[in-house]
Amino acid sequence: MRPWFERDDWEALADEKGLDRRERARVDAYRRDGFLLFEDDRILDGIDADGIWERLRPRFAGGDGVRVQDAWETEESVRAIALQPQIIATLRMLYGREPIPFQTLNFLTGTEQRTHSDVIHFSSLPAGFMCGVWVALEDITLRQGPLHYFRGSQRLPELDYEDLGIAPVRGVPMWSNPNTLAAYQAYEEKIAALAAESGFAREDVAIRRGSWLIWSANLLHGGTPRDDRTLTRRSQVTHYYFENAIPYTPMFSRRSDDAFFVRALRSVRDGKLLPPPTLDGARVLFPRVKDEPHLRSIRPAAALPPYARWSLGGGALPQPGFSVLRNRAGSIAQRLGIRP
């Protein structure tokens, strides 16, 4: 079952949940736009956000100079931002499930990353239970290479390599594998064409320190080119899954073969490996795919013959879904030679 706010009867569900007028307005905006922007610098109160950069300086110097991944493992301020109570409470309200922070990215400068959807990196079964939260840790202007997004684009189909006609990645599921990079570059080209044809307007975000943005996993977004390369763009992204959903990486999976790169998650809360996920509360098993040790099938935990495969094609599991704009998006995709 996809998130409750996507349903046509969401207003009745909001009544059942006892949401107040402000919360209902936020749900409505998230449904419509695919993101929520909070311009509130109070979330950084009591957090030494300014000290992050000095303490992470050696890791920036030893990496790409732009980002540090999973600094929460050693940096308490990074962990505190990921677990900020107002953010967690808002995510819990929006998704109706407990959020699971599992990855942080700290950015020193703008990424200039091409437009993409996080669904290619982080998806779930049922679909829709992943989001990102971006926090500005300094005032950010359009000159610094800010975040950009396409308002409402989360309602486009959730496209993976199979949908886009891109050959699956063979070999190790890592960026050091040249097949990984080649496939992703092809993906970026397809998504750029789709964004241009979609009719959704691109917007750049200039915001003040302490502002934060929640965005849906399927929202098209990226990093705008930096006008002044001497300027920083200090910010933090935390990615969240939600309970009772199976996390997997579509760029290393093959849905039609019932072969998934299922992610093992460690919680930012305590660093512990989380137990195997459930599917809407139902326990499932993850047998290895023959000759591909990094891929898993997904089967019900109830007794089945060992040869019986629980195939997505048979409807036993929810497929990564399409939204209310499926017909419109499908026609755009067909014009671009994309098979949704």
Phi, psi and omega in degrees: 000126180287170182306145187297329185290346178278348184285152179295332181264031185298328181294321176295321178294323177298322176298316180298326181280351179072031181288141179276180186299318180294318179295319178297322178296323179291318177299316180299316180293322180293319175302315186285313192260334182086005178204163172225131179250127178244115180261079188218110183278003182286343184292344180266001179300131179081002179247130180278069183292326182291334181281349182303318190289323177293317182288333179267001184309314180298327181286325174295318181295327182271355181249221181272000179079357184250316187220156171232126182265140173057041174294346178302337182296331183234344188248109185295327180293324176295316178299319182296323177294317180298329183256014184306126189304322181294322178294312181300317181295322180292318178295319179298320179294317184292316189261346179068016178221163181286125178286145180238096176291129185228347181209139171238149174228124176251126186250130176272324179227173176295143184278334188055027181290138181293158181302136181202171170246137179295345181302329180292333179266317187226108173231181185210159167240120354299159181290154173100353185261057171210143175208167176240154174231123181250127183241126177280123181255010168201166175297133185235122179254175180292343180283343188267005183077061186286175172293143170234155179211165176247102185304127178087355186288349177297344180275358172289165176302148174274104192257131171246187185298322180299316178298325186270001180074025179262133181299142180296151179287125176256148181095195187294139181278070182218158179290340177289344177283119182300333177294327179297312182294318181298316180295321182290323176296322176295321177300314180300321179295317180296317182291323177300318179293319179296317179298319181293326183271344192290334183089356177278135183281138175277137179228139175259149187250112171252115186219168183265162178307136179091347175289152181214153188228125170263132176228145178295149183304328186264004178293129175288128182202171179183195180248127180286146176305145183274121178285326181233106186282359175274349185267145174273170172215073188286125184200168177225136172247134170239133176258141184232132161263181180225153185300156176062032174222145183269118180275135177210167182250106183299327184294343177247012184247166174224094186302317185295338178263007184054045182234113188237140170272088183282131185272134170267123188255141167250133182283136174296337182298313185225001179078001184275148175292130181282151178295163179306139183286161173251167177252101184053036178093348180268132182287140179229164178247156184230071178292149179293147172276134185305131176067006177225083191296341181273354181253150182229145164275168179233120183229155176291151180285342177297153185300130176221154172304143185300336181272351185284125179257137177267096190269139175298327182296336181276358177084004181287333175242150178289133175279152173309121197273167170255162186257191182293346178260024186303314184296315179297313182294324179298319180292324176297314182299319180298321179296332181267003180078023180258138179257099179280000000 
